[in-house]
Amino acid sequence: GRSRKPTVVEELDDICQFLEEVFPAAVSAVDARFLQAWAANGGSDELATDPQRWPRWRFGTWVGGDRDGHGGVTARVTHLTLRRLRIGALRLQRRTIAELAERLVLNAQLIDVPSELTVEIRRQRISQGLEQDEAVEEHPWRTLCRLLVRRIDAELQVLEAGGDGTLRSQDLRHPLAICSRTL
C-alpha cells in the first residue's frame, strides 16, 4: 500500500486505467447478463436487438474536479483531468471501432451496398481530405470504420499535443448508426 495520500495526478492515473482497461469488459459482461435475464424472463426480442433501448450506463468521478473540497485541485488540474478523460474515451472508442472493422468482411461484390453507406464513405473521405475513389469499396463497412479510426487518430494527435480537439460525439455516432442500419 501507499504510505502517503496519492496526489490528484496519481488518482487520475488510477481512474483512467480503470475506465480504459477494467470497465469496458465489465460493462460488456453486465450487458450480456442483462440480455440473458431479459430473454429468460420473456422480454421482447425488439428491445434485445436495439442497444439504444438498453439501460444506460453513466460514469462520473470527482478526481480532478473537486475544486471546493481539495486544495490541490486548480483550474489547471481540472483542465488536465478533462483532457485525460477525453483522450481515454477516444482511445477506447478507437479500439472498439478498429475491432469492429476487422469483423466487417462483407464483400461488395457479393451483396448490394446501400447508397446511404456509399454516401457516408464519400463524406468521410472529403472531410478528411482524402482522394475520392469512385470504385466501390471491396469491404465498405470495414472502410467506413477504418475512416472513423483515422479520424479519431487525428483527434488524438491534436489533444496529445495540447491542442483543442474538434471531434464531437455525433461525428462518430452518425456514421456508426449508418453502419448499423445498413448491415
Accessible surface in RSA format (square Angstrom, percent):
REM  Atomic radii and reference values for relative SASA: ProtOr
REM  Chains: A
REM  Algorithm: Lee & Richards
REM  Probe-radius: 1.40
REM  Slices: 20
REM RES _ NUM      All-atoms   Total-Side   Main-Chain    Non-polar    All polar
REM                ABS   REL    ABS   REL    ABS   REL    ABS   REL    ABS   REL
RES GLY A   1   132.56 163.5   0.00   N/A 132.56 163.5  50.69 139.1  81.87 183.4
RES ARG A   2   133.17  55.9  94.96  48.4  38.21  91.0  48.12  65.8  85.05  51.5
RES SER A   3   124.09 104.9  77.70 103.7  46.38 106.9  57.46 122.4  66.62  93.3
RES ARG A   4   137.07  57.6 123.17  62.8  13.90  33.1  75.49 103.2  61.59  37.3
RES LYS A   5   154.13  75.2 131.28  80.5  22.85  54.4  90.13  81.1  63.99  68.2
RES PRO A   6    32.28  23.5  27.06  24.7   5.22  19.0  27.06  22.3   5.22  32.4
RES THR A   7    70.34  50.0  61.97  62.8   8.37  19.9  67.18  90.2   3.16   4.8
RES VAL A   8    11.67   7.7   8.90   8.1   2.77   6.7   8.90   7.7   2.77   7.5
RES VAL A   9    68.80  45.3  68.65  62.2   0.14   0.3  68.70  59.7   0.09   0.3
RES GLU A  10    46.32  26.6  45.11  34.1   1.20   2.9  22.42  43.4  23.89  19.5
RES GLU A  11    47.97  27.5  44.71  33.8   3.26   7.8  13.25  25.6  34.72  28.3
RES LEU A  12     0.92   0.5   0.92   0.7   0.00   0.0   0.92   0.6   0.00   0.0
RES ASP A  13    65.08  45.6  59.43  59.1   5.66  13.4  24.96  58.8  40.12  40.0
RES ASP A  14    72.65  50.9  65.43  65.1   7.23  17.1  29.15  68.6  43.50  43.4
RES ILE A  15    42.11  24.0  40.23  30.0   1.88   4.5  41.86  30.1   0.25   0.7
RES CYS A  16     6.69   5.1   5.68   6.3   1.01   2.4   5.76  14.6   0.94   1.0
RES GLN A  17   108.49  60.7 103.14  75.4   5.35  12.7  42.13  89.7  66.37  50.3
RES PHE A  18    83.86  42.0  83.01  51.4   0.85   2.2  83.86  50.8   0.01   0.0
RES LEU A  19    44.98  25.0  40.22  28.8   4.75  12.0  40.25  28.3   4.73  12.7
RES GLU A  20    27.19  15.6  26.97  20.4   0.22   0.5   6.21  12.0  20.98  17.1
RES GLU A  21    90.50  52.0  69.66  52.7  20.85  49.6  20.20  39.1  70.30  57.4
RES VAL A  22    72.16  47.5  66.52  60.2   5.65  13.6  70.41  61.2   1.75   4.8
RES PHE A  23    49.12  24.6  49.12  30.4   0.00   0.0  49.12  29.8   0.00   0.0
RES PRO A  24    32.33  23.6  21.53  19.6  10.79  39.2  30.32  25.0   2.01  12.5
RES ALA A  25    69.98  64.3  57.86  89.3  12.12  27.6  64.96  91.5   5.02  13.3
RES ALA A  26    45.84  42.1  37.34  57.6   8.50  19.3  45.12  63.5   0.72   1.9
RES VAL A  27    28.83  19.0  28.83  26.1   0.00   0.0  28.83  25.0   0.00   0.0
RES SER A  28    71.23  60.2  63.52  84.8   7.70  17.7  33.93  72.3  37.30  52.2
RES ALA A  29    53.39  49.1  44.67  68.9   8.71  19.8  52.61  74.1   0.78   2.1
RES VAL A  30    70.14  46.2  69.89  63.3   0.26   0.6  69.89  60.7   0.26   0.7
RES ASP A  31    34.44  24.1  34.35  34.2   0.09   0.2   7.46  17.5  26.99  26.9
RES ALA A  32    48.53  44.6  43.53  67.2   4.99  11.4  47.36  66.7   1.17   3.1
RES ARG A  33   171.08  71.8 167.35  85.3   3.73   8.9  44.39  60.7 126.69  76.8
RES PHE A  34    55.42  27.7  47.45  29.4   7.96  20.7  54.75  33.2   0.66   1.9
RES LEU A  35    45.11  25.1  42.70  30.5   2.41   6.1  43.13  30.3   1.98   5.3
RES GLN A  36   121.27  67.8 112.90  82.5   8.38  19.9  44.92  95.6  76.35  57.9
RES ALA A  37    52.19  48.0  45.31  69.9   6.88  15.7  51.35  72.3   0.84   2.2
RES TRP A  38    82.14  33.0  77.19  37.4   4.95  11.6  81.50  43.5   0.65   1.1
RES ALA A  39    70.75  65.1  50.80  78.4  19.95  45.4  53.54  75.4  17.22  45.6
RES ALA A  40    88.38  81.3  44.42  68.6  43.96 100.0  57.57  81.1  30.82  81.6
RES ASN A  41   125.82  86.8  90.52  87.5  35.30  85.0  33.35  80.3  92.47  89.4
RES GLY A  42    68.89  85.0   0.00   N/A  68.89  85.0  36.73 100.8  32.17  72.0
RES GLY A  43    21.02  25.9   0.00   N/A  21.02  25.9   8.88  24.4  12.14  27.2
RES SER A  44    59.11  49.9  46.08  61.5  13.02  30.0  48.26 102.8  10.85  15.2
RES ASP A  45   116.92  81.9 111.04 110.5   5.88  13.9  32.45  76.4  84.47  84.2
RES GLU A  46   119.47  68.6 109.38  82.8  10.09  24.0  43.91  84.9  75.56  61.7
RES LEU A  47    23.53  13.1  23.53  16.8   0.00   0.0  23.53  16.5   0.00   0.0
RES ALA A  48    28.39  26.1  20.47  31.6   7.92  18.0  20.47  28.8   7.92  21.0
RES THR A  49   109.02  77.5  79.10  80.2  29.92  71.3  69.99  94.0  39.02  59.0
RES ASP A  50    46.93  32.9  45.46  45.2   1.46   3.5  14.80  34.8  32.13  32.0
RES PRO A  51    74.17  54.1  69.42  63.3   4.74  17.2  69.47  57.4   4.70  29.2
RES GLN A  52   121.19  67.8 107.56  78.6  13.62  32.4  47.28 100.6  73.90  56.1
RES ARG A  53   115.57  48.5  93.31  47.6  22.26  53.0  41.03  56.1  74.54  45.2
RES TRP A  54    47.72  19.1  42.39  20.5   5.33  12.5  42.39  22.6   5.33   8.6
RES PRO A  55    87.02  63.4  67.41  61.4  19.62  71.3  79.65  65.8   7.38  45.9
RES ARG A  56   150.64  63.3 118.25  60.3  32.40  77.1  51.29  70.1  99.36  60.2
RES TRP A  57   109.43  43.9  83.62  40.5  25.80  60.6  81.10  43.2  28.33  46.0
RES ARG A  58   210.15  88.2 176.83  90.1  33.32  79.3  69.05  94.4 141.10  85.5
RES PHE A  59    99.23  49.6  60.43  37.4  38.80 101.0  65.50  39.7  33.73  96.5
RES GLY A  60    76.27  94.1   0.00   N/A  76.27  94.1  39.14 107.4  37.13  83.2
RES THR A  61    46.92  33.4  13.48  13.7  33.44  79.7  15.81  21.2  31.11  47.0
RES TRP A  62   188.60  75.7 181.13  87.7   7.48  17.6 168.21  89.7  20.40  33.1
RES VAL A  63    15.80  10.4  12.19  11.0   3.61   8.7  13.91  12.1   1.89   5.1
RES GLY A  64     1.04   1.3   0.00   N/A   1.04   1.3   0.01   0.0   1.03   2.3
RES GLY A  65    41.81  51.6   0.00   N/A  41.81  51.6  20.72  56.9  21.09  47.2
RES ASP A  66    49.79  34.9  44.02  43.8   5.77  13.6  11.97  28.2  37.82  37.7
RES ARG A  67   129.40  54.3 104.59  53.3  24.81  59.1  33.52  45.8  95.88  58.1
RES ASP A  68   144.02 100.9 101.85 101.4  42.17  99.7  51.13 120.3  92.89  92.6
RES GLY A  69    57.80  71.3   0.00   N/A  57.80  71.3  25.82  70.9  31.98  71.6
RES HIS A  70    59.51  32.5  50.33  35.0   9.19  23.5  47.93  49.4  11.59  13.5
RES GLY A  71    83.33 102.8   0.00   N/A  83.33 102.8  46.63 128.0  36.70  82.2
RES GLY A  72    38.47  47.4   0.00   N/A  38.47  47.4  27.46  75.4  11.01  24.7
RES VAL A  73    10.51   6.9   2.33   2.1   8.17  19.7   2.33   2.0   8.17  22.2
RES THR A  74    68.24  48.5  63.23  64.1   5.01  11.9  64.55  86.7   3.69   5.6
RES ALA A  75    61.34  56.4  53.31  82.3   8.03  18.3  54.03  76.1   7.31  19.4
RES ARG A  76   184.55  77.5 175.50  89.5   9.05  21.5  76.86 105.0 107.69  65.3
RES VAL A  77    19.19  12.6  19.19  17.4   0.00   0.0  19.19  16.7   0.00   0.0
RES THR A  78    26.57  18.9  26.57  26.9   0.00   0.0  26.57  35.7   0.00   0.0
RES HIS A  79   103.95  56.8 101.08  70.3   2.87   7.4  71.07  73.2  32.88  38.3
RES LEU A  80    53.98  30.1  52.17  37.3   1.81   4.6  53.90  37.9   0.08   0.2
RES THR A  81     4.40   3.1   4.40   4.5   0.00   0.0   4.40   5.9   0.00   0.0
RES LEU A  82   112.26  62.5 107.63  77.0   4.63  11.6 108.13  75.9   4.13  11.1
RES ARG A  83    39.96  16.8  33.87  17.3   6.09  14.5  26.85  36.7  13.11   7.9
RES ARG A  84    69.47  29.2  67.47  34.4   2.00   4.8  26.60  36.4  42.87  26.0
RES LEU A  85    43.58  24.3  37.11  26.5   6.47  16.3  38.59  27.1   4.99  13.4
RES ARG A  86    88.89  37.3  82.06  41.8   6.83  16.3  41.84  57.2  47.06  28.5
RES ILE A  87    13.96   7.9  13.96  10.4   0.00   0.0  13.96  10.1   0.00   0.0
RES GLY A  88     3.62   4.5   0.00   N/A   3.62   4.5   3.27   9.0   0.35   0.8
RES ALA A  89    52.62  48.4  44.28  68.3   8.34  19.0  50.32  70.9   2.30   6.1
RES LEU A  90     8.29   4.6   8.29   5.9   0.00   0.0   8.29   5.8   0.00   0.0
RES ARG A  91   106.62  44.8 103.63  52.8   2.99   7.1  31.29  42.8  75.33  45.7
RES LEU A  92    47.78  26.6  47.20  33.8   0.58   1.4  47.50  33.4   0.28   0.8
RES GLN A  93    74.00  41.4  71.45  52.2   2.55   6.1  23.11  49.2  50.89  38.6
RES ARG A  94    80.34  33.7  80.34  41.0   0.00   0.0  16.88  23.1  63.46  38.5
RES ARG A  95    89.07  37.4  86.48  44.1   2.60   6.2  50.27  68.7  38.81  23.5
RES THR A  96    76.16  54.2  74.76  75.8   1.39   3.3  61.06  82.0  15.09  22.8
RES ILE A  97     8.11   4.6   7.96   5.9   0.15   0.4   8.11   5.8   0.00   0.0
RES ALA A  98    27.98  25.7  25.93  40.0   2.05   4.7  27.67  39.0   0.31   0.8
RES GLU A  99    93.81  53.9  88.22  66.7   5.59  13.3  37.80  73.1  56.01  45.7
RES LEU A 100    47.70  26.6  47.46  34.0   0.24   0.6  47.46  33.3   0.24   0.6
RES ALA A 101     0.67   0.6   0.67   1.0   0.00   0.0   0.67   0.9   0.00   0.0
RES GLU A 102    98.33  56.5  85.62  64.8  12.70  30.2  49.61  96.0  48.71  39.8
RES ARG A 103   169.56  71.2 146.13  74.5  23.42  55.8  70.96  97.0  98.60  59.8
RES LEU A 104    16.31   9.1  15.39  11.0   0.92   2.3  16.00  11.2   0.31   0.8
RES VAL A 105    87.28  57.4  77.84  70.5   9.44  22.8  77.84  67.6   9.44  25.6
RES LEU A 106    70.23  39.1  66.40  47.5   3.83   9.6  69.52  48.8   0.71   1.9
RES ASN A 107    31.30  21.6  27.23  26.3   4.07   9.8   4.92  11.8  26.38  25.5
RES ALA A 108    17.44  16.0   1.97   3.0  15.47  35.2   2.21   3.1  15.23  40.3
RES GLN A 109   156.08  87.3 119.44  87.3  36.64  87.2  41.91  89.2 114.17  86.6
RES LEU A 110   146.39  81.5 113.50  81.2  32.89  82.7 119.08  83.6  27.31  73.5
RES ILE A 111    72.22  41.1  59.16  44.1  13.06  31.5  67.85  48.9   4.37  11.9
RES ASP A 112   138.23  96.8 119.36 118.8  18.87  44.6  38.37  90.3  99.86  99.6
RES VAL A 113    32.85  21.6   7.74   7.0  25.11  60.5   7.77   6.7  25.08  68.0
RES PRO A 114    45.27  33.0  33.80  30.8  11.47  41.7  45.16  37.3   0.11   0.7
RES SER A 115    86.30  72.9  76.64 102.3   9.66  22.2  44.78  95.3  41.52  58.2
RES GLU A 116    67.13  38.5  59.41  44.9   7.73  18.4  37.05  71.7  30.09  24.6
RES LEU A 117     0.00   0.0   0.00   0.0   0.00   0.0   0.00   0.0   0.00   0.0
RES THR A 118    48.36  34.4  47.04  47.7   1.32   3.2  39.46  53.0   8.90  13.5
RES VAL A 119    84.55  55.6  83.88  75.9   0.67   1.6  83.89  72.9   0.66   1.8
RES GLU A 120     4.35   2.5   4.21   3.2   0.13   0.3   0.46   0.9   3.89   3.2
RES ILE A 121     8.99   5.1   8.99   6.7   0.00   0.0   8.99   6.5   0.00   0.0
RES ARG A 122    97.61  41.0  96.31  49.1   1.31   3.1  35.64  48.7  61.98  37.6
RES ARG A 123   101.78  42.7  98.42  50.2   3.36   8.0  60.64  82.9  41.14  24.9
RES GLN A 124     0.00   0.0   0.00   0.0   0.00   0.0   0.00   0.0   0.00   0.0
RES ARG A 125    38.49  16.2  38.49  19.6   0.00   0.0   1.98   2.7  36.50  22.1
RES ILE A 126   112.42  64.0  98.15  73.1  14.27  34.4 101.42  73.0  10.99  29.8
RES SER A 127    64.61  54.6  23.63  31.5  40.98  94.4  34.13  72.7  30.48  42.7
RES GLN A 128    32.27  18.0   6.81   5.0  25.46  60.6  16.21  34.5  16.06  12.2
RES GLY A 129    70.01  86.3   0.00   N/A  70.01  86.3  36.93 101.3  33.08  74.1
RES LEU A 130    46.62  26.0  35.32  25.3  11.30  28.4  37.51  26.3   9.11  24.5
RES GLU A 131   156.92  90.1 142.35 107.7  14.57  34.7  65.49 126.7  91.43  74.6
RES GLN A 132    66.62  37.3  39.54  28.9  27.08  64.5  36.28  77.2  30.33  23.0
RES ASP A 133    81.89  57.4  62.64  62.3  19.25  45.5  18.16  42.8  63.72  63.6
RES GLU A 134   142.97  82.1 112.12  84.8  30.86  73.5  69.49 134.4  73.49  60.0
RES ALA A 135    66.27  60.9  49.14  75.8  17.13  39.0  59.95  84.4   6.32  16.7
RES VAL A 136   104.25  68.6  77.32  70.0  26.92  64.9  82.58  71.7  21.67  58.8
RES GLU A 137    31.89  18.3  26.37  19.9   5.52  13.1  10.43  20.2  21.46  17.5
RES GLU A 138    97.80  56.1  88.36  66.8   9.44  22.5  25.93  50.2  71.87  58.7
RES HIS A 139    42.62  23.3  40.63  28.2   1.99   5.1  25.66  26.5  16.95  19.7
RES PRO A 140     1.64   1.2   1.64   1.5   0.00   0.0   1.64   1.4   0.00   0.0
RES TRP A 141     4.01   1.6   3.79   1.8   0.21   0.5   3.79   2.0   0.21   0.3
RES ARG A 142    37.85  15.9  37.78  19.3   0.07   0.2   3.98   5.4  33.87  20.5
RES THR A 143    21.57  15.3  19.42  19.7   2.15   5.1   9.58  12.9  11.99  18.1
RES LEU A 144     0.00   0.0   0.00   0.0   0.00   0.0   0.00   0.0   0.00   0.0
RES CYS A 145     0.11   0.1   0.11   0.1   0.00   0.0   0.00   0.0   0.11   0.1
RES ARG A 146   116.71  49.0 111.23  56.7   5.48  13.1  46.43  63.5  70.28  42.6
RES LEU A 147    10.24   5.7   9.81   7.0   0.42   1.1  10.13   7.1   0.11   0.3
RES LEU A 148     0.05   0.0   0.05   0.0   0.00   0.0   0.05   0.0   0.00   0.0
RES VAL A 149    15.41  10.1  15.41  13.9   0.00   0.0  15.41  13.4   0.00   0.0
RES ARG A 150   111.28  46.7 108.04  55.1   3.24   7.7  37.74  51.6  73.54  44.6
RES ARG A 151    55.80  23.4  52.89  27.0   2.91   6.9   7.94  10.8  47.86  29.0
RES ILE A 152     0.00   0.0   0.00   0.0   0.00   0.0   0.00   0.0   0.00   0.0
RES ASP A 153    49.48  34.7  47.38  47.2   2.09   5.0  24.52  57.7  24.96  24.9
RES ALA A 154    54.04  49.7  50.07  77.3   3.97   9.0  52.63  74.1   1.41   3.7
RES GLU A 155    10.20   5.9   8.32   6.3   1.89   4.5   1.98   3.8   8.23   6.7
RES LEU A 156    14.69   8.2  14.69  10.5   0.00   0.0  14.69  10.3   0.00   0.0
RES GLN A 157   131.80  73.7 124.25  90.8   7.55  18.0  38.76  82.5  93.04  70.6
RES VAL A 158    66.44  43.7  61.13  55.3   5.32  12.8  66.17  57.5   0.28   0.7
RES LEU A 159     6.62   3.7   6.16   4.4   0.47   1.2   6.16   4.3   0.47   1.3
RES GLU A 160    96.05  55.1  60.46  45.7  35.59  84.7  31.75  61.4  64.30  52.5
RES ALA A 161    91.35  84.0  48.24  74.4  43.11  98.1  61.14  86.1  30.21  80.0
RES GLY A 162    49.52  61.1   0.00   N/A  49.52  61.1  26.46  72.6  23.06  51.6
RES GLY A 163    28.20  34.8   0.00   N/A  28.20  34.8  27.07  74.3   1.13   2.5
RES ASP A 164   116.17  81.4  97.35  96.9  18.82  44.5  35.47  83.5  80.70  80.5
RES GLY A 165    26.38  32.5   0.00   N/A  26.38  32.5   1.19   3.3  25.19  56.4
RES THR A 166   112.73  80.2  96.58  97.9  16.15  38.5  78.54 105.5  34.19  51.7
RES LEU A 167     9.43   5.3   4.14   3.0   5.29  13.3   4.56   3.2   4.87  13.1
RES ARG A 168   136.31  57.2 130.25  66.4   6.06  14.4  57.16  78.1  79.15  48.0
RES SER A 169    66.41  56.1  49.75  66.4  16.66  38.4  41.59  88.6  24.82  34.8
RES GLN A 170    80.21  44.9  78.26  57.2   1.96   4.7  33.83  72.0  46.38  35.2
RES ASP A 171    17.08  12.0  13.80  13.7   3.28   7.8   3.30   7.8  13.78  13.7
RES LEU A 172     8.26   4.6   8.26   5.9   0.00   0.0   8.26   5.8   0.00   0.0
RES ARG A 173   139.58  58.6 134.27  68.4   5.31  12.6  62.82  85.9  76.75  46.5
RES HIS A 174    90.24  49.3  84.63  58.8   5.60  14.3  57.10  58.8  33.14  38.6
RES PRO A 175     0.01   0.0   0.01   0.0   0.00   0.0   0.01   0.0   0.00   0.0
RES LEU A 176    50.58  28.2  46.15  33.0   4.44  11.2  46.49  32.6   4.10  11.0
RES ALA A 177    39.65  36.5  30.73  47.4   8.92  20.3  37.95  53.4   1.70   4.5
RES ILE A 178     6.93   3.9   6.93   5.2   0.00   0.0   6.93   5.0   0.00   0.0
RES CYS A 179     3.11   2.4   3.11   3.5   0.00   0.0   1.45   3.7   1.66   1.8
RES SER A 180    77.84  65.8  63.46  84.7  14.39  33.1  27.72  59.0  50.13  70.2
RES ARG A 181   146.21  61.4 111.33  56.8  34.88  83.0  76.76 104.9  69.45  42.1
RES THR A 182    19.00  13.5   4.46   4.5  14.54  34.6   9.37  12.6   9.62  14.5
RES LEU A 183   107.11  59.7  49.47  35.4  57.65 144.9  73.14  51.4  33.98  91.4
END  Absolute sums over single chains surface
CHAIN  1 A    12010.3       9645.6       2364.7       6875.7       5134.6
END  Absolute sums over all chains
TOTAL         12010.3       9645.6       2364.7       6875.7       5134.6
